[in-house]
Amino acid sequence: MKLGIVGLPNVGKSTLFNAITNAGAQSANYPFCTIEPNVGVVAVPDKRLDRLAEMYDPEKYTPATIEFVDIAGLVKGASKGEGLGNKFLSNIRECDAIVHVVRCFENDDIIHVEGSIDPQRDIDTINLELILSDLEILDRRIDKTTKMIKADKKYQADLDFFKRVKEALEEGKPARCVECSEDEAALLSEVALLTNKPIIYAANMSEDDFANGIESNEGFNTVKKIAESEGAGVLPICAQIEADIVEMDKEEKELFLSDMGLEESGLDRLIRECYSLLGLISYLTAGKPEVRAWTIKNGTKAPQAAGKIHSDFERGFIRAEVISFDDLMACGSMAAAKEKGLVRSEGKEYVMKDGDIVLFRFNV
């Protein structure tokens, strides 16, 4: 999974990126300090994998990972090449989802490119640039489809749908807000529109906001309302808190978060929100050689899940031996679970569940 972190200059993108990836991207009080997209790969925290590691004492421990891309700050006119516009937009296009950092904190020492704090305006600025870029791409697809109709009238429905999407974009609405059937959604995914990508708005607030209660921050309430109207995710976060806890050991971190009234770090919350937004789950494999988490789409059947490990596993799939994580923990060992009949043999139609521990049987 590849997530692009975007936002106007000086909203806290690189500070947040540094904190969650500990990758050391340059952070400075002026636009475009991030010239090339910085990339950081982060392990997905999973306490279930930790418990399996305690049980099996494996030679290798492999969590699922997420790739974060810190993309250069956007300005008005990016869709026409202003600032680092074209490069910025191409970098977003390569991502599976967007984390849009919105500044909701006041700080006279950190200049705002527009001179004031206004989450609605900032979100509109970036969305407009993405929409303008999408309109160019969609116009090309409409032209192509119009020509295809001359040869085959069956493409008329496609053309009508694309025109409906264009109308929404021209009204300032992102493509993901357009109601569409399953077939239309599949058609739209082929066009690779920026505003069709899943998005999480990360409302970047101050430590005081978290201490006083996030609802007291009007900027956050504005971002939350926008996210709800778009069916997008929203995440209250403090990039400075995330930067502070990077250097702490586990006990210090837990105590600090507790004092702030938080149960987990912003990174953990962000990852959970991303999994939910993208409809992802994890299944697990466990043994002495390795314990590992594998990320799949919710609704994936056993053979396709096996194919994540190796294409031969899918091609020669025979069955999957499955037990839920909770059942294994309750039994204390795989041998005890088998004695109680809790290890199931599942076939090709089995739909994988989050936390399934699996051994695939195959033959090629």
Disulfide bonds with the S-S distance in Angstrom:
none
